[in-house]
Amino acid sequence: MKTTRAKIAPRPAPSGELARLRDRLTESEKTLRAIRAGEVDTVTVAGKQGPQVFTLHGAEHAYRVVIESMNEGALTLTADNKMILYANQCFARMVGCPLEQVTGSSFRRFLSIEDRATLKVLLKRAAKAGAKIQVLLNASNGSQLPVQISIRPLEKNGFDHETVGMVVTDMTESRRTEELLRALTHRVVQVQEAERGRVALELHDNITQLLCAILFRSQALADHLSARDGSSKKEATKLREMLGECAEEVERISRNLRPSVLDQLGLVSALQATSKDFADRTGVAVKLVCAQLAVRLPADAELALYRILQEALRNVEKHGRARHVTVHLTQRDTVVQLAINDDGIGFDANHHAARRKGKAVLGLLGMRERAAYVGGTLTVKSGLRVGTEIEVRIPLLPIAAAVN
């Protein structure tokens, strides 16, 4: 196939500024139509550094058919000025523009200012290896489309300029699925908490009372045995002590399942109670520093923070081997923050996440889900032999902020 080059440059003006602009527009439209039809396989673009030639890999290549039939957007861009050298019909449909208006335009026009800055940094990073980013595409009708952009550098093909290839994937259905899964997770949490409350009530009202009755009877039995009974009296005394310990353990489990102190006295009192219980049971020192909150948090937010602290202390007990734990509860403007630090053995966060198994991983996932459930975020920082830091940030609801 004979190579044809289309040079984008103004023709000599016939007469007047309007006529010149009209001629340039006509020539540009013809060039774009030629590019679309595959009649042009190179384009020369005039720039500050002189004319630059871009290869379009002519339409005779079979891969063009494949790209045009893709359900994902495909683009070829200049690496310097982000001009779109090639786009398939799928991308044109994503942004709601005719393909003739997409090819030759700037890719930046379809991005927000924030996404433009992020993409600029990412393109530099992607010069040697690929990269991915999730952004919102601005469509011509004013709507925004969530997409994932996969970026790969392309071969220079003997030219001095660089180009990049992009695959644009519509994330609308994926986002909808994520929202449905999150809603399901939230519903599971609600049902779980309701069931915990029911079990806690059963333990407190039935099992604990029954154990207390047995404890009193065993005490009476031990008191009726004389010193002459010897070993029998000793066994009765041991039985009474064991029943007392069992009653205390059932009561502790009941409190952990649904702490009444959280409902009655609030988050700070609940955090103090669970920290003290943990320190007394494990011997690990816990330092709790709680700022005075300007307003009581919503019940869901208080429960989320309480459960996250419970799970963090459970991880310390089972895996952390820490000697000291520090807990800070603070409020900054309209954000409540809970920070949990321990001096344990820590873990390699990257390796830990890659394994994706084990109760510790499930615990971290559960904490993240609880934070997300109330609109918050959870971050974990750790390393081998440097301890672990867990930080939860939950924004206050507008009603709570208004009360503040």
C-alpha positions as CSV (number, residue, x, y, z in Angstrom):
1,M,0.0,0.0,0.0
2,K,1.3,3.4,-0.9
3,T,1.9,5.6,2.1
4,T,-0.2,8.8,2.0
5,R,0.6,11.6,4.4
6,A,-2.0,14.1,5.5
7,K,-0.5,17.3,6.7
8,I,-2.6,19.4,9.1
9,A,-1.8,22.9,8.2
10,P,-3.8,26.0,6.9
11,R,-4.2,26.4,3.1
12,P,-3.4,29.7,1.4
13,A,-6.2,32.1,2.2
14,P,-8.5,32.9,-0.7
15,S,-9.9,36.1,0.8
16,G,-10.7,37.3,4.3
17,E,-10.4,35.7,7.7
18,L,-13.7,33.9,7.6
19,A,-12.8,32.2,4.3
20,R,-9.5,31.1,5.7
21,L,-11.1,29.6,8.7
22,R,-13.7,27.9,6.5
23,D,-11.0,26.3,4.4
24,R,-9.1,25.0,7.4
25,L,-12.2,23.5,8.8
26,T,-13.0,21.8,5.5
27,E,-9.5,20.4,5.2
28,S,-9.6,19.1,8.8
29,E,-12.9,17.4,8.2
30,K,-11.5,15.7,5.1
31,T,-8.4,14.6,7.0
32,L,-10.4,13.1,9.8
33,R,-12.7,11.3,7.3
34,A,-9.6,9.9,5.6
35,I,-8.2,8.7,8.9
36,R,-11.6,7.0,9.7
37,A,-11.7,5.3,6.3
38,G,-8.2,4.0,6.6
39,E,-7.0,6.0,3.6
40,V,-4.2,7.6,5.7
41,D,-1.6,5.7,7.7
42,T,0.5,8.7,8.8
43,V,-0.3,12.2,10.0
44,T,2.1,15.1,10.1
45,V,1.3,17.5,13.0
46,A,2.9,21.0,13.1
47,G,4.2,21.8,16.6
48,K,6.6,24.0,18.5
49,Q,9.5,21.6,17.7
50,G,8.7,21.4,14.0
51,P,6.6,18.9,12.1
52,Q,6.1,15.5,13.7
53,V,5.0,12.4,11.9
54,F,2.7,9.9,13.6
55,T,2.1,6.4,12.2
56,L,-1.5,5.2,12.3
57,H,-0.9,1.6,11.2
58,G,-3.1,1.5,8.2
59,A,-6.6,0.0,8.0
60,E,-5.4,-3.0,6.1
61,H,-4.2,-4.6,9.4
62,A,-6.5,-7.2,10.7
63,Y,-6.2,-6.0,14.3
64,R,-8.2,-2.8,13.4
65,V,-11.2,-5.0,12.9
66,V,-10.7,-6.6,16.3
67,I,-10.3,-3.2,18.0
68,E,-13.4,-1.8,16.4
69,S,-15.5,-4.8,17.6
70,M,-14.2,-4.5,21.2
71,N,-16.6,-3.7,24.0
72,E,-13.9,-1.5,25.5
73,G,-12.6,1.8,24.4
74,A,-9.2,1.8,22.6
75,L,-7.0,4.9,22.1
76,T,-3.7,5.9,20.8
77,L,-2.3,9.1,22.2
78,T,0.8,11.2,21.8
79,A,2.8,11.1,25.0
80,D,3.5,14.8,25.0
81,N,0.4,16.8,24.2
82,K,-2.2,13.9,24.8
83,M,-3.6,14.3,21.3
84,I,-5.9,11.4,20.3
85,L,-4.4,9.8,17.2
86,Y,-6.8,6.9,17.0
87,A,-10.0,6.0,18.8
88,N,-12.5,3.2,18.2
89,Q,-16.3,3.5,18.0
90,C,-16.7,2.2,21.5
91,F,-14.8,5.1,23.1
92,A,-16.8,7.5,21.0
93,R,-20.0,6.0,22.3
94,M,-18.7,6.3,25.9
95,V,-18.2,10.0,25.6
96,G,-21.2,10.6,23.4
97,C,-19.3,12.3,20.6
98,P,-19.0,11.5,16.8
99,L,-15.7,9.7,16.1
100,E,-14.7,12.6,13.8
101,Q,-14.8,15.0,16.8
102,V,-12.8,12.6,19.0
103,T,-9.9,11.8,16.7
104,G,-7.4,14.6,16.6
105,S,-8.7,16.3,19.8
106,S,-7.1,16.4,23.3
107,F,-7.9,13.5,25.6
108,R,-7.8,16.0,28.5
109,R,-11.2,17.5,27.4
110,F,-12.9,14.3,28.7
111,L,-11.3,14.5,32.2
112,S,-11.8,16.6,35.3
113,I,-8.9,18.9,36.4
114,E,-8.1,16.5,39.3
115,D,-8.0,13.5,37.0
116,R,-5.8,15.4,34.4
117,A,-3.2,16.0,37.1
118,T,-3.3,12.4,38.2
119,L,-3.0,11.1,34.6
120,K,-0.1,13.4,33.9
121,V,1.9,11.9,36.7
122,L,0.8,8.4,35.8
123,L,1.8,8.8,32.1
124,K,5.4,9.5,33.2
125,R,5.4,6.5,35.4
126,A,3.9,4.4,32.6
127,A,6.7,5.3,30.2
128,K,8.6,2.0,31.0
129,A,5.8,-0.2,32.3
130,G,2.0,-0.2,32.3
131,A,-0.3,1.5,34.7
132,K,-4.0,1.7,35.6
133,I,-6.2,4.4,36.9
134,Q,-9.9,4.8,37.6
135,V,-11.4,8.2,36.5
136,L,-14.7,9.8,35.5
137,L,-15.1,10.5,31.8
138,N,-17.0,13.7,31.0
139,A,-19.5,12.9,28.3
140,S,-20.9,15.4,25.8
141,N,-24.4,15.4,27.5
142,G,-22.9,16.5,30.9
143,S,-22.9,13.0,32.5
144,Q,-19.9,11.3,34.0
145,L,-18.9,7.7,33.3
146,P,-16.8,5.7,35.8
147,V,-14.0,3.9,33.8
148,Q,-10.7,2.2,34.3
149,I,-7.9,3.2,32.0
150,S,-5.0,0.8,31.3
151,I,-2.0,2.5,29.9
152,R,0.9,0.9,28.0
153,P,3.8,2.6,26.1
154,L,3.9,1.8,22.3
155,E,6.8,1.2,20.0
156,K,8.4,4.2,18.4
157,N,8.6,2.5,15.0
158,G,11.7,4.4,14.1
159,F,10.3,7.9,14.9
160,D,11.5,10.2,17.6
161,H,8.1,10.8,19.2
162,E,6.5,8.5,21.7
163,T,2.9,7.3,21.8
164,V,0.8,5.5,24.4
165,G,-2.0,3.0,24.0
166,M,-5.1,3.0,26.3
167,V,-7.8,0.6,26.9
168,V,-10.8,2.2,28.6
169,T,-13.2,-0.1,30.5
170,D,-16.7,0.9,31.5
171,M,-16.9,0.4,35.3
172,T,-20.6,1.2,35.6
173,E,-21.7,-2.4,36.0
174,S,-18.8,-3.2,38.2
175,R,-19.6,-0.3,40.5
176,R,-23.2,-1.4,40.6
177,T,-22.2,-4.9,41.6
178,E,-19.9,-3.5,44.3
179,E,-22.7,-1.4,45.7
180,L,-25.0,-4.4,45.8
181,L,-22.4,-6.5,47.5
182,R,-21.7,-3.7,50.0
183,A,-25.5,-3.4,50.7
184,L,-25.6,-7.2,51.2
185,T,-22.6,-6.9,53.6
186,H,-24.3,-4.1,55.5
187,R,-27.5,-6.2,55.8
188,V,-25.5,-9.2,57.1
189,V,-23.9,-6.9,59.7
190,Q,-27.3,-5.7,60.8
191,V,-28.6,-9.2,61.1
192,Q,-25.5,-10.3,62.9
193,E,-25.7,-7.5,65.5
194,A,-29.4,-8.3,66.0
195,E,-28.6,-12.0,66.6
196,R,-25.8,-11.0,68.9
197,G,-28.2,-8.9,70.9
198,R,-30.6,-11.8,71.2
199,V,-28.0,-14.3,72.3
200,A,-26.6,-11.7,74.8
201,L,-30.0,-11.3,76.3
202,E,-30.5,-15.0,76.5
203,L,-27.2,-15.5,78.2
204,H,-27.8,-12.6,80.7
205,D,-31.4,-13.4,81.6
206,N,-31.3,-17.2,81.5
207,I,-27.8,-18.8,81.6
208,T,-26.2,-16.3,84.0
209,Q,-29.2,-16.5,86.4
210,L,-29.1,-20.3,86.3
211,L,-25.4,-20.3,87.0
212,C,-25.9,-17.9,89.9
213,A,-28.5,-20.2,91.4
214,I,-26.2,-23.2,91.1
215,L,-23.4,-21.2,92.7
216,F,-25.6,-20.4,95.7
217,R,-26.6,-24.0,96.1
218,S,-23.0,-25.1,95.9
219,Q,-22.1,-22.5,98.5
220,A,-24.8,-23.9,100.8
221,L,-23.5,-27.4,100.2
222,A,-20.0,-26.4,101.1
223,D,-21.2,-24.6,104.3
224,H,-23.1,-27.7,105.4
225,L,-20.1,-29.9,105.2
226,S,-18.0,-30.0,108.3
227,A,-14.2,-30.1,108.6
228,R,-14.5,-33.8,109.2
229,D,-15.7,-34.4,105.7
230,G,-12.2,-33.3,104.5
231,S,-11.9,-34.0,100.8
232,S,-15.6,-33.6,100.1
233,K,-15.7,-30.1,101.6
234,K,-12.5,-29.2,99.6
235,E,-14.1,-30.4,96.4
236,A,-17.3,-28.5,97.1
237,T,-15.3,-25.3,97.6
238,K,-13.5,-25.9,94.3
239,L,-16.8,-26.5,92.6
240,R,-18.1,-23.2,94.0
241,E,-15.0,-21.3,92.7
242,M,-15.3,-22.9,89.2
243,L,-19.0,-22.0,89.0
244,G,-18.2,-18.4,90.0
245,E,-15.5,-18.2,87.2
246,C,-18.0,-19.7,84.7
247,A,-20.7,-17.1,85.6
248,E,-18.2,-14.3,85.2
249,E,-17.0,-15.6,81.8
250,V,-20.6,-16.0,80.6
251,E,-21.3,-12.4,81.7
252,R,-18.2,-11.2,79.9
253,I,-19.2,-12.9,76.7
254,S,-22.7,-11.4,77.0
255,R,-21.2,-7.9,77.4
256,N,-19.0,-8.4,74.4
257,L,-21.9,-9.7,72.3
258,R,-23.9,-6.6,73.0
259,P,-22.4,-4.2,75.5
260,S,-25.2,-2.4,77.4
261,V,-22.7,0.2,78.5
262,L,-22.4,1.4,74.9
263,D,-26.1,2.0,74.6
264,Q,-26.5,3.5,78.1
265,L,-23.3,5.5,78.7
266,G,-21.8,6.0,75.2
267,L,-18.7,5.2,73.2
268,V,-16.0,6.5,75.6
269,S,-17.3,4.4,78.5
270,A,-17.5,1.3,76.3
271,L,-14.0,1.8,75.0
272,Q,-12.8,2.2,78.6
273,A,-14.6,-1.0,79.7
274,T,-13.3,-3.2,76.9
275,S,-9.7,-1.9,77.3
276,K,-9.7,-2.6,81.0
277,D,-11.2,-6.0,80.5
278,F,-8.5,-6.8,77.8
279,A,-5.7,-5.6,80.1
280,D,-6.9,-7.5,83.1
281,R,-7.3,-10.7,81.1
282,T,-4.1,-10.7,79.1
283,G,-1.7,-8.6,81.1
284,V,-1.0,-6.3,78.1
285,A,-0.9,-2.6,79.2
286,V,-3.5,-0.5,77.4
287,K,-3.3,3.3,77.4
288,L,-6.6,4.9,76.4
289,V,-6.8,8.6,75.6
290,C,-10.2,9.9,74.6
291,A,-11.0,13.5,73.7
292,Q,-14.3,15.0,74.8
293,L,-16.6,14.6,71.8
294,A,-18.7,17.6,70.9
295,V,-21.7,15.5,70.3
296,R,-22.6,11.8,70.7
297,L,-22.1,9.9,67.5
298,P,-24.9,8.0,65.7
299,A,-25.5,4.5,67.1
300,D,-24.0,2.8,64.0
301,A,-20.8,4.8,64.1
302,E,-20.3,4.1,67.9
303,L,-20.9,0.4,67.3
304,A,-18.5,0.3,64.4
305,L,-15.7,2.0,66.4
306,Y,-16.3,-0.3,69.3
307,R,-16.2,-3.5,67.2
308,I,-13.0,-2.3,65.4
309,L,-11.3,-1.8,68.8
310,Q,-12.5,-5.3,69.9
311,E,-11.1,-6.9,66.7
312,A,-7.8,-5.0,66.9
313,L,-7.3,-6.1,70.6
314,R,-8.2,-9.7,69.6
315,N,-5.5,-9.6,66.9
316,V,-3.0,-8.3,69.4
317,E,-3.9,-11.1,71.8
318,K,-3.7,-13.9,69.2
319,H,-1.0,-12.7,66.8
320,G,0.7,-9.4,67.9
321,R,2.7,-10.5,70.9
322,A,2.6,-6.9,72.0
323,R,3.4,-5.6,75.5
324,H,1.8,-2.1,75.1
325,V,-1.2,-0.8,73.2
326,T,-2.2,2.8,72.8
327,V,-5.7,3.9,71.8
328,H,-6.5,7.5,70.8
329,L,-10.0,8.8,70.2
330,T,-10.1,12.3,68.8
331,Q,-12.4,14.6,66.9
332,R,-11.1,17.1,64.3
333,D,-13.8,19.3,62.8
334,T,-16.4,16.9,61.5
335,V,-14.3,13.8,61.5
336,V,-13.9,11.3,64.4
337,Q,-10.6,9.4,64.4
338,L,-9.7,6.2,66.3
339,A,-6.0,5.3,66.3
340,I,-4.8,1.9,67.7
341,N,-1.0,1.3,68.0
342,D,0.8,-1.7,69.4
343,D,4.5,-2.6,69.9
344,G,4.1,-6.2,68.7
345,I,5.9,-8.2,66.1
346,G,3.9,-6.7,63.2
347,F,3.6,-8.2,59.8
348,D,4.6,-7.6,56.2
349,A,1.5,-5.8,54.9
350,N,2.1,-6.6,51.2
351,H,2.8,-10.3,51.8
352,H,-0.1,-10.5,54.2
353,A,-2.5,-9.1,51.7
354,A,-1.2,-11.3,48.9
355,R,-1.9,-14.5,50.8
356,R,-5.6,-13.5,51.3
357,K,-6.2,-16.2,53.9
358,G,-6.2,-16.7,57.6
359,K,-8.3,-15.3,60.4
360,A,-6.1,-12.2,60.7
361,V,-6.9,-11.2,57.1
362,L,-10.6,-11.8,57.6
363,G,-10.4,-9.6,60.7
364,L,-8.9,-6.8,58.8
365,L,-11.5,-7.1,56.0
366,G,-14.2,-7.1,58.6
367,M,-12.8,-3.9,60.2
368,R,-12.7,-2.2,56.8
369,E,-16.2,-3.2,56.0
370,R,-17.5,-1.9,59.4
371,A,-15.7,1.5,58.7
372,A,-17.1,1.6,55.2
373,Y,-20.6,0.8,56.5
374,V,-20.7,4.2,58.3
375,G,-19.0,6.1,55.5
376,G,-15.5,5.9,57.0
377,T,-12.1,4.6,56.0
378,L,-9.6,2.3,57.7
379,T,-5.9,2.2,57.1
380,V,-3.4,-0.3,58.4
381,K,0.4,0.3,58.7
382,S,2.7,-2.4,59.8
383,G,6.1,-4.1,59.2
384,L,8.0,-6.9,60.6
385,R,9.1,-6.2,64.2
386,V,7.8,-2.6,64.1
387,G,4.3,-3.1,65.5
388,T,1.0,-2.2,63.9
389,E,-1.0,1.0,63.5
390,I,-4.7,1.0,62.7
391,E,-6.4,4.3,62.0
392,V,-10.2,4.7,61.5
393,R,-11.7,8.0,60.2
394,I,-15.5,8.5,60.3
395,P,-17.1,11.7,59.1
396,L,-20.0,13.0,61.3
397,L,-23.4,13.0,59.8
398,P,-24.8,16.4,58.8
399,I,-27.3,16.3,61.7
400,A,-24.5,15.7,64.2
401,A,-22.4,18.4,62.6
402,A,-25.3,20.8,62.9
403,V,-25.7,20.0,66.6
404,N,-22.0,20.7,67.0
